[in-house]
Amino acid sequence: MKRAVSRAGAAPSGIFLTGVRRDGALREPARFPFTLPLFRGLERLDFRAPVTFLVGENGCGKSTLLEGLAAGAGAIAAGGRDLERDPTLTAARTFARAYRFPRARHPRTTLFLRAEDVFGFTVRVRGEIEGLRAIEEELRSAFRESSWGQRLATGAAAKERAALIRRYGADPDARSHGETFLHLLQQRLVPRGLYFLDEPEAPLSPTRVLALLAILRDRVAEGCQFVIATHSPILMALPRAEILLLEQDTIAPIDYADVEHVRITRAFLDDPESFLRRL
């Protein structure tokens, strides 16, 4: 049974991370995620498209795999905690220790983002804005006898605070969860970046998912690579993306029309009454 996707040849343009390779025998076979057949048998996985979607049922391992890839690639976490310190990413770090992560070239930035991390990120940004404001007030008080001294002392903090406000707004919590998430992606997805996104459609309406689809298309044109775990048939429709199905102990490419999420969604929209009668 096929357990990995492996293809020879040079990496296409726009790909930074070419795949993963098992680094010898497993040193921690009794630790999760290697207690799962999917990961015990995974020796090699190659990426051949600028966008790779990881799909499958809940519990198939796609988020764990994505997190392990992000940890191995040295991604920066956009949420409230760094990858190296986040206790929810212990399995990801275990995975990363067992593999090599070859690259064809180095990206400008490498970012990991889960939909649930947005709240932590906005808390972090708001804290930085408030902290910089407090520093400015302290310096103004210390140099209250000299307006020139105040401007000189507070200049760096004021400039940094203004930059954060321009990028994320004076109140990062003012938007809805979905609006915040989409705005964060627009700000953080810079050209020539390598990005790992876990179910980015979760906080978004269908219209916003289409907006995300447009962002992905535009960033791919700017030389970005994405690996995305998703359940969204809308996102999976991105042209020239590769869809990998995780199922039991296999990872294998699958055509868009054959993905179960696509087939069930299409069938339900064509005849919802038939499905509802069988519930």
C-alpha positions as a Markdown table, in Angstrom:
| # | Residue | x | y | z |
|---|---|---|---|---|
| 1 | Met | 0.0 | 0.0 | 0.0 |
| 2 | Lys | 1.3 | 3.4 | -1.0 |
| 3 | Arg | 2.3 | 5.4 | 2.1 |
| 4 | Ala | 4.0 | 8.5 | 0.7 |
| 5 | Val | 4.1 | 10.6 | -2.4 |
| 6 | Ser | 7.5 | 10.5 | -4.1 |
| 7 | Arg | 8.5 | 11.9 | -7.5 |
| 8 | Ala | 11.8 | 12.6 | -9.0 |
| 9 | Gly | 12.9 | 15.8 | -10.8 |
| 10 | Ala | 13.7 | 19.4 | -10.0 |
| 11 | Ala | 11.4 | 21.5 | -7.9 |
| 12 | Pro | 9.1 | 23.7 | -10.0 |
| 13 | Ser | 9.5 | 27.5 | -9.8 |
| 14 | Gly | 7.9 | 29.0 | -6.7 |
| 15 | Ile | 8.6 | 26.0 | -4.4 |
| 16 | Phe | 10.9 | 26.4 | -1.4 |
| 17 | Leu | 10.2 | 23.3 | 0.6 |
| 18 | Thr | 10.6 | 20.4 | -1.7 |
| 19 | Gly | 9.4 | 17.8 | 0.8 |
| 20 | Val | 10.4 | 15.7 | 3.8 |
| 21 | Arg | 12.7 | 12.8 | 4.2 |
| 22 | Arg | 12.9 | 10.3 | 7.1 |
| 23 | Asp | 16.2 | 10.9 | 8.9 |
| 24 | Gly | 17.1 | 7.2 | 9.6 |
| 25 | Ala | 15.2 | 4.9 | 11.9 |
| 26 | Leu | 12.6 | 6.4 | 14.2 |
| 27 | Arg | 14.2 | 7.4 | 17.5 |
| 28 | Glu | 10.8 | 7.9 | 19.3 |
| 29 | Pro | 8.5 | 5.2 | 17.8 |
| 30 | Ala | 6.4 | 5.0 | 21.0 |
| 31 | Arg | 5.6 | 8.8 | 21.0 |
| 32 | Phe | 2.7 | 10.4 | 19.2 |
| 33 | Pro | 2.3 | 11.0 | 16.3 |
| 34 | Phe | 4.3 | 7.8 | 15.4 |
| 35 | Thr | 1.8 | 5.7 | 17.2 |
| 36 | Leu | -0.4 | 6.3 | 14.2 |
| 37 | Pro | 0.1 | 4.1 | 11.1 |
| 38 | Leu | 0.1 | 7.2 | 8.8 |
| 39 | Phe | 3.3 | 8.6 | 10.5 |
| 40 | Arg | 5.0 | 5.2 | 11.2 |
| 41 | Gly | 5.0 | 4.5 | 7.5 |
| 42 | Leu | 5.8 | 8.0 | 6.2 |
| 43 | Glu | 9.4 | 8.0 | 4.9 |
| 44 | Arg | 9.2 | 10.6 | 2.1 |
| 45 | Leu | 6.7 | 13.2 | 0.9 |
| 46 | Asp | 7.4 | 15.5 | -2.0 |
| 47 | Phe | 5.8 | 18.8 | -3.0 |
| 48 | Arg | 5.4 | 19.6 | -6.6 |
| 49 | Ala | 3.0 | 22.6 | -6.7 |
| 50 | Pro | 3.1 | 26.0 | -5.1 |
| 51 | Val | -0.1 | 25.2 | -3.3 |
| 52 | Thr | -0.6 | 21.8 | -1.6 |
| 53 | Phe | -3.9 | 21.0 | 0.1 |
| 54 | Leu | -4.0 | 18.3 | 2.8 |
| 55 | Val | -7.5 | 16.8 | 3.0 |
| 56 | Gly | -9.2 | 14.0 | 4.8 |
| 57 | Glu | -11.6 | 13.1 | 7.5 |
| 58 | Asn | -11.4 | 14.5 | 11.0 |
| 59 | Gly | -8.7 | 12.7 | 12.9 |
| 60 | Cys | -6.8 | 11.6 | 9.7 |
| 61 | Gly | -3.7 | 13.5 | 10.8 |
| 62 | Lys | -3.6 | 16.4 | 8.4 |
| 63 | Ser | -3.3 | 19.1 | 11.1 |
| 64 | Thr | -0.6 | 17.1 | 12.9 |
| 65 | Leu | 1.3 | 16.7 | 9.6 |
| 66 | Leu | 0.9 | 20.4 | 8.8 |
| 67 | Glu | 2.2 | 21.4 | 12.3 |
| 68 | Gly | 5.1 | 19.0 | 11.9 |
| 69 | Leu | 6.0 | 20.5 | 8.6 |
| 70 | Ala | 5.9 | 24.0 | 10.0 |
| 71 | Ala | 8.1 | 23.0 | 13.0 |
| 72 | Gly | 10.6 | 21.3 | 10.7 |
| 73 | Ala | 10.7 | 24.3 | 8.4 |
| 74 | Gly | 11.4 | 26.6 | 11.3 |
| 75 | Ala | 8.2 | 28.6 | 10.8 |
| 76 | Ile | 7.2 | 31.6 | 12.9 |
| 77 | Ala | 3.9 | 31.1 | 14.6 |
| 78 | Ala | 1.5 | 34.0 | 14.1 |
| 79 | Gly | -0.5 | 33.2 | 17.3 |
| 80 | Gly | 0.1 | 34.0 | 20.9 |
| 81 | Arg | 2.9 | 31.4 | 21.4 |
| 82 | Asp | 6.1 | 30.4 | 19.5 |
| 83 | Leu | 6.3 | 27.0 | 18.0 |
| 84 | Glu | 9.1 | 26.0 | 20.3 |
| 85 | Arg | 7.1 | 26.8 | 23.4 |
| 86 | Asp | 3.5 | 26.0 | 22.5 |
| 87 | Pro | 2.5 | 22.9 | 24.5 |
| 88 | Thr | -0.1 | 22.0 | 21.9 |
| 89 | Leu | 2.6 | 21.5 | 19.4 |
| 90 | Thr | 4.6 | 18.9 | 21.2 |
| 91 | Ala | 3.7 | 16.2 | 18.6 |
| 92 | Ala | 4.9 | 18.6 | 15.8 |
| 93 | Arg | 8.3 | 19.0 | 17.4 |
| 94 | Thr | 8.5 | 15.2 | 17.8 |
| 95 | Phe | 7.7 | 14.8 | 14.1 |
| 96 | Ala | 10.3 | 17.4 | 13.1 |
| 97 | Arg | 13.1 | 15.7 | 14.9 |
| 98 | Ala | 12.6 | 12.6 | 12.8 |
| 99 | Tyr | 12.8 | 14.2 | 9.4 |
| 100 | Arg | 14.9 | 16.3 | 7.1 |
| 101 | Phe | 13.3 | 19.2 | 5.3 |
| 102 | Pro | 15.1 | 19.9 | 2.0 |
| 103 | Arg | 14.6 | 23.2 | 0.3 |
| 104 | Ala | 15.3 | 24.3 | -3.3 |
| 105 | Arg | 15.8 | 27.9 | -2.1 |
| 106 | His | 15.2 | 30.0 | 0.9 |
| 107 | Pro | 12.0 | 32.0 | 1.4 |
| 108 | Arg | 11.8 | 35.5 | 2.5 |
| 109 | Thr | 9.7 | 34.4 | 5.5 |
| 110 | Thr | 8.1 | 31.2 | 6.9 |
| 111 | Leu | 4.8 | 31.5 | 8.8 |
| 112 | Phe | 2.5 | 29.1 | 10.5 |
| 113 | Leu | -1.1 | 30.1 | 11.3 |
| 114 | Arg | -4.1 | 28.3 | 12.8 |
| 115 | Ala | -7.5 | 29.9 | 12.7 |
| 116 | Glu | -7.8 | 29.6 | 16.5 |
| 117 | Asp | -4.5 | 31.5 | 16.9 |
| 118 | Val | -6.0 | 34.8 | 15.7 |
| 119 | Phe | -7.3 | 35.7 | 19.2 |
| 120 | Gly | -3.8 | 35.2 | 20.7 |
| 121 | Phe | -2.2 | 37.3 | 18.0 |
| 122 | Thr | -4.6 | 40.2 | 18.5 |
| 123 | Val | -4.0 | 40.0 | 22.2 |
| 124 | Arg | -0.2 | 40.2 | 21.5 |
| 125 | Val | -0.5 | 43.1 | 19.2 |
| 126 | Arg | -2.9 | 45.1 | 21.5 |
| 127 | Gly | -0.4 | 44.4 | 24.4 |
| 128 | Glu | 2.5 | 45.7 | 22.3 |
| 129 | Ile | 0.6 | 48.9 | 21.3 |
| 130 | Glu | -0.4 | 49.6 | 24.9 |
| 131 | Gly | 3.1 | 48.8 | 26.2 |
| 132 | Leu | 4.6 | 51.3 | 23.7 |
| 133 | Arg | 2.1 | 53.9 | 24.7 |
| 134 | Ala | 3.0 | 53.4 | 28.3 |
| 135 | Ile | 6.7 | 53.8 | 27.5 |
| 136 | Glu | 5.9 | 57.1 | 25.7 |
| 137 | Glu | 4.1 | 58.4 | 28.7 |
| 138 | Glu | 6.9 | 57.5 | 31.1 |
| 139 | Leu | 9.5 | 59.2 | 28.8 |
| 140 | Arg | 7.3 | 62.3 | 28.5 |
| 141 | Ser | 7.1 | 62.5 | 32.3 |
| 142 | Ala | 10.8 | 62.1 | 32.6 |
| 143 | Phe | 11.5 | 64.9 | 30.1 |
| 144 | Arg | 8.6 | 67.1 | 31.0 |
| 145 | Glu | 10.8 | 70.2 | 31.3 |
| 146 | Ser | 12.0 | 69.9 | 27.6 |
| 147 | Ser | 9.7 | 69.4 | 24.6 |
| 148 | Trp | 12.8 | 68.7 | 22.5 |
| 149 | Gly | 13.9 | 66.0 | 25.0 |
| 150 | Gln | 10.4 | 64.5 | 24.9 |
| 151 | Arg | 10.4 | 64.2 | 21.1 |
| 152 | Leu | 13.9 | 62.7 | 21.1 |
| 153 | Ala | 13.2 | 60.2 | 23.9 |
| 154 | Thr | 9.8 | 59.1 | 22.7 |
| 155 | Gly | 10.5 | 59.0 | 19.0 |
| 156 | Ala | 11.4 | 55.3 | 18.6 |
| 157 | Ala | 8.5 | 54.0 | 20.7 |
| 158 | Ala | 6.0 | 56.4 | 18.9 |
| 159 | Lys | 7.3 | 55.3 | 15.5 |
| 160 | Glu | 6.9 | 51.6 | 16.3 |
| 161 | Arg | 3.5 | 52.1 | 17.8 |
| 162 | Ala | 2.3 | 54.1 | 14.7 |
| 163 | Ala | 3.6 | 51.3 | 12.5 |
| 164 | Leu | 1.6 | 48.7 | 14.4 |
| 165 | Ile | -1.5 | 50.8 | 14.2 |
| 166 | Arg | -1.1 | 51.4 | 10.5 |
| 167 | Arg | -0.8 | 47.6 | 9.9 |
| 168 | Tyr | -3.4 | 46.2 | 12.3 |
| 169 | Gly | -5.5 | 49.2 | 13.4 |
| 170 | Ala | -5.7 | 51.1 | 16.7 |
| 171 | Asp | -8.0 | 48.4 | 18.2 |
| 172 | Pro | -7.1 | 45.0 | 16.7 |
| 173 | Asp | -10.2 | 43.5 | 18.4 |
| 174 | Ala | -12.6 | 45.9 | 16.7 |
| 175 | Arg | -13.2 | 43.5 | 13.7 |
| 176 | Ser | -15.1 | 40.2 | 13.8 |
| 177 | His | -13.1 | 37.0 | 14.0 |
| 178 | Gly | -13.4 | 36.4 | 10.3 |
| 179 | Glu | -12.5 | 40.0 | 9.3 |
| 180 | Thr | -9.5 | 39.9 | 11.7 |
| 181 | Phe | -8.3 | 36.6 | 10.2 |
| 182 | Leu | -8.5 | 37.8 | 6.6 |
| 183 | His | -6.9 | 41.2 | 7.5 |
| 184 | Leu | -4.1 | 39.3 | 9.3 |
| 185 | Leu | -3.4 | 37.2 | 6.2 |
| 186 | Gln | -3.4 | 40.2 | 3.9 |
| 187 | Gln | -0.8 | 41.8 | 6.1 |
| 188 | Arg | 1.4 | 38.8 | 6.9 |
| 189 | Leu | 1.4 | 37.0 | 3.5 |
| 190 | Val | 4.3 | 38.8 | 1.8 |
| 191 | Pro | 5.8 | 37.8 | -1.6 |
| 192 | Arg | 8.3 | 34.9 | -1.8 |
| 193 | Gly | 7.1 | 33.4 | 1.5 |
| 194 | Leu | 6.5 | 29.9 | 2.7 |
| 195 | Tyr | 3.2 | 29.5 | 4.5 |
| 196 | Phe | 1.5 | 26.7 | 6.5 |
| 197 | Leu | -2.2 | 27.4 | 7.1 |
| 198 | Asp | -4.5 | 25.1 | 9.2 |
| 199 | Glu | -8.1 | 25.2 | 8.2 |
| 200 | Pro | -8.1 | 29.0 | 7.3 |
| 201 | Glu | -11.7 | 28.8 | 6.1 |
| 202 | Ala | -13.0 | 28.1 | 9.6 |
| 203 | Pro | -13.9 | 31.6 | 10.7 |
| 204 | Leu | -14.9 | 32.8 | 7.2 |
| 205 | Ser | -18.2 | 33.1 | 5.4 |
| 206 | Pro | -18.3 | 31.7 | 1.8 |
| 207 | Thr | -17.8 | 35.2 | 0.4 |
| 208 | Arg | -14.7 | 35.6 | 2.6 |
| 209 | Val | -13.4 | 32.2 | 1.6 |
| 210 | Leu | -13.6 | 33.4 | -2.0 |
| 211 | Ala | -11.6 | 36.5 | -0.9 |
| 212 | Leu | -9.0 | 34.2 | 0.6 |
| 213 | Leu | -8.9 | 32.2 | -2.6 |
| 214 | Ala | -8.1 | 35.4 | -4.4 |
| 215 | Ile | -5.4 | 36.2 | -1.9 |
| 216 | Leu | -3.8 | 32.8 | -2.4 |
| 217 | Arg | -3.9 | 33.2 | -6.2 |
| 218 | Asp | -2.2 | 36.6 | -6.0 |
| 219 | Arg | 0.5 | 35.5 | -3.6 |
| 220 | Val | 1.3 | 32.4 | -5.7 |
| 221 | Ala | 1.9 | 34.9 | -8.6 |
| 222 | Glu | 4.3 | 36.7 | -6.3 |
| 223 | Gly | 6.4 | 33.6 | -5.7 |
| 224 | Cys | 4.8 | 32.1 | -2.5 |
| 225 | Gln | 4.4 | 28.5 | -1.5 |
| 226 | Phe | 1.5 | 27.2 | 0.7 |
| 227 | Val | 0.7 | 24.0 | 2.5 |
| 228 | Ile | -2.9 | 24.1 | 3.7 |
| 229 | Ala | -5.0 | 21.7 | 5.7 |
| 230 | Thr | -8.6 | 22.3 | 4.8 |
| 231 | His | -12.1 | 20.9 | 4.5 |
| 232 | Ser | -13.2 | 23.7 | 2.1 |
| 233 | Pro | -14.3 | 22.6 | -1.5 |
| 234 | Ile | -14.0 | 26.3 | -2.4 |
| 235 | Leu | -10.4 | 26.6 | -1.5 |
| 236 | Met | -9.5 | 23.2 | -3.0 |
| 237 | Ala | -10.7 | 24.5 | -6.4 |
| 238 | Leu | -7.6 | 26.8 | -6.7 |
| 239 | Pro | -6.2 | 26.2 | -10.2 |
| 240 | Arg | -2.9 | 24.2 | -10.4 |
| 241 | Ala | -2.9 | 23.3 | -6.7 |
| 242 | Glu | -2.2 | 19.7 | -5.7 |
| 243 | Ile | -4.6 | 17.9 | -3.4 |
| 244 | Leu | -3.2 | 15.2 | -1.2 |
| 245 | Leu | -5.7 | 12.8 | 0.5 |
| 246 | Leu | -4.7 | 11.5 | 4.0 |
| 247 | Glu | -6.5 | 8.2 | 4.6 |
| 248 | Gln | -5.6 | 5.5 | 7.1 |
| 249 | Asp | -1.9 | 4.9 | 6.4 |
| 250 | Thr | -1.6 | 6.5 | 3.0 |
| 251 | Ile | -1.0 | 9.9 | 1.5 |
| 252 | Ala | -1.8 | 10.1 | -2.2 |
| 253 | Pro | -2.8 | 12.8 | -4.8 |
| 254 | Ile | -6.5 | 13.0 | -5.7 |
| 255 | Asp | -8.4 | 14.9 | -8.3 |
| 256 | Tyr | -10.7 | 17.7 | -7.1 |
| 257 | Ala | -13.9 | 16.0 | -8.4 |
| 258 | Asp | -13.0 | 12.9 | -6.5 |
| 259 | Val | -12.6 | 14.5 | -3.1 |
| 260 | Glu | -15.4 | 13.4 | -0.7 |
| 261 | His | -15.9 | 16.9 | 0.6 |
| 262 | Val | -16.6 | 18.1 | -3.0 |
| 263 | Arg | -18.8 | 15.2 | -3.9 |
| 264 | Ile | -21.0 | 15.4 | -0.7 |
| 265 | Thr | -21.3 | 19.2 | -0.9 |
| 266 | Arg | -22.3 | 19.1 | -4.6 |
| 267 | Ala | -24.8 | 16.3 | -4.0 |
| 268 | Phe | -26.3 | 18.0 | -1.0 |
| 269 | Leu | -26.8 | 21.3 | -2.8 |
| 270 | Asp | -28.4 | 19.5 | -5.7 |
| 271 | Asp | -30.9 | 17.7 | -3.5 |
| 272 | Pro | -30.9 | 18.8 | 0.2 |
| 273 | Glu | -34.3 | 17.2 | 0.9 |
| 274 | Ser | -33.0 | 13.8 | 0.0 |
| 275 | Phe | -30.2 | 14.2 | 2.6 |
| 276 | Leu | -32.5 | 15.6 | 5.3 |
| 277 | Arg | -34.9 | 12.7 | 4.9 |
| 278 | Arg | -32.1 | 10.3 | 5.8 |
| 279 | Leu | -30.9 | 12.1 | 8.9 |
